Amino acid sequence: MEEKKFDINSIIGFILIFGILVYMMYQNTPTPEEIEAQKKAEQEQVEAEQKTSKQNEAIVTTKEDYGNTKTLDSTQRVALQNKVGAFAYALELPGDDQITVETDVFELKFNRKGGQLAQVQLKKFVDYDSLPIYMVKDKNSNFNITFGTSDNRTLNTQDFPFQPSVSKSGDNTVVSMKLKVSESDFLEYRYELKPDDYMIDFSIRSQGLSNVFNTSQPIHLDWHQKGMRHAKSISYENRYTRLTYLHDKDRVEKLSQMGDDEETVEDVEWLSYRQHFFSSILVANDAPFSKVDMTSKNLVEDEEVDSLFTKLYTSKIPLAYNGGEINKSLGLYYGPTDSKTLKAYDKGLEESIPFGWGIFGWINKALFIPLFGFLSGFLPYGIAIIVMTVLVKIMLSFVQYKQFLSQAKMKILKPELDAIRTKYKDNKLKAQQETMALQSKAGASPLSGCLPGLMQIPVFYALFMFFPTAFDLRQKSFLWADDLSSYDSIAELPFNIPFYGDHVALFPILAAIAIFFYMKMTTGQQTAMQGPPQEGMPDMSKMMKYMIYFSPLLMLVFFNNYASGLSLYYFISNLISIGIMLVIKNYIIDEEKVLAKIEVSKSKPKKQNRFQKKMAEMMEQAEQQKQIQQKRKKK
């Protein structure tokens, strides 16, 4: 009986995980009122942008009217200065539209207009379709500064051309993009690229602009970016695409996983635009951002549509003036969401990976990540998963032993328990008292089987979080699975089944079969030991029979789109559980010895603990009240 209680707890934990994920997918579905409010807010934003754009019309027209050269006559120059003030100087400077720079890990393209990165390609990786991985491309990202001027203008860097230059600083490549108001006065974006490094040292500084900036008006850094699709299943990838940030020194928090969300946070040290296995991270090197207004918008409205983007992230960050100038040191990370890579920067960036909260994350970071890293260092990745599964099951085998020992005790006590139920069939409370007394004397408390089983729940959930976030599994094949970080499709369906998908994955089928036989074996034994259901209580035997079929079906449907490495783990884990169960039952637990121990335990006086005394008192009181009520009814 205790064995089955543990099984129910495990399945309930599994069902809760499923329910939470489904709930999170649909909880943020906007109401018609919210949609109307959102449209109104968007319209107000468009009107505000149009108002600012009118002030900057000169930037667009100048390029057409004056050809962006130094050949402006005096009248044209005056007209240009009337429109954009001191920054008219920048519009007269010639230059190429883009410059390209390469390192060991990047191919970068910088836009002269706005001075920002126009393209970021990660050279060492390809997507599910063997195409290059781009973090920035085709205007999916916008990185600019909005500021006020002393002549009462509001300008934006994205509207102005910067002057580029490329130089060397030792082994590092330095790209300087300057928005000039004269030959010696400018606003500069400085990018320093290091060999074989995904972190770009990025700084924003001004020189000679203290009289140009209006320091009484706020200056903001705006960073918008759409997450580009890189995985075979966009719904699965979108589930692990999330804006994460570190604030107040050690607090790591996230915006909504599936719905739209917004937040205003103070003292932010870094913020990560995570795109499952790849991340774009902005780091405050010198001092935390005083405040960040951030939003996340889900762009995957229909999973059946071949969407290009997962989420839209935005951040609005105020910058501080120092003596009328700007000088902010930052870091820009474009690279893999890999714990080893991120941990090397010693800024807590690895905390952006969803290892799980509390003890679950601790188990992953302290045990499973180092263990899998060690095994995969000399074994193929699929074999490493199997070996790790074997080690985990061996480590937890004592839990199954405790459960089977409790089960054996309950099986031996069944005749006496049945006799108690028969003797007190008209007095349920007395039957419960005698049952608890017998179990206590025999050392067969129901908790003796359930409590050890609870130890498996943290391990179960930790591994549930580990496999989908293990970067090392990405594009690693095993048997028929091309990618252990994605589903293992063996057949494509001509239609889409809700929650299941448009393909058939084999590892979830194998895992479901293994779960079915394991539950069939354990539930059969538990049902044989159970008595008739108590009055007012659910029939647990029927519930167990339903769970035998419901749990494998849940595995089959829900895990069809999950990482095949996770399904492989559950398949092997349940096979090992079946083997351990058979070994313990047939070769380790001797029922005659267990019976002898029970008889010895029953012969010794058993002192009740406080909980048992309290329960006995409550049951006696309930019995007395019941007898009083029966007497009153007879009168």
Buried (B, 14 or more C-beta within 10 A) or exposed (E): BBBBBBBBBBBEBBBEBBEEEEEBBEEBEEEEEEEEEEEEEEEEEEEEEEEBBEBBEBBEEBEEEBEBEEEBEEEBBEBBBEBBBBBBBBBBBEEEEEBEBEBEBBBBBBBBBBBBBBBBBBEEBEBBEEEEBBBBBEEBBBBBBBBBBBEEBBBBBBBBBBBBEBEEEEEBBBBBBBBBBEEEBBBBBBBBBBEEBBBBBBBBBBBBBBEBBBBEBBBBBBBBBBBBBBBBBBBBBBBBBBBBBBBEEEEBEBBBBBBBBEBEBEBBBBBBBBBBBBBBBBBBBEEBBEBBBBBBBBBBEEBEEEBEBBBBBBBBBEBEBEEBBBBBBBBBBBBBBBBEBBBBBEBBBBBBBBBBEEEBBBBBBEBBBEBBBEBBEEBEBBEBBBBBBEEBBEEBBEBBBBBBBBBBBBBBBBEBBEEBBEEBEEBBBBBBBBBBBBBBBBBBBBEBBBBBBBBBBBBBBBBBBBBBBBBBBBBBBBEEBBBBBBBBBEEEEEEEEEEBBBBBBBBBBBBBBBBBBBBBBBBEBBBEBBBEEEEEEEEBBEEBBEBBEBBBEBBBBBBBBBBBBBBBBBBBBBBBBBEBBEBBBEEEBEEEEBBEBBEEBBEEEBEEEEEBEEBBEEBEEBBEEBEEEEEEEEE
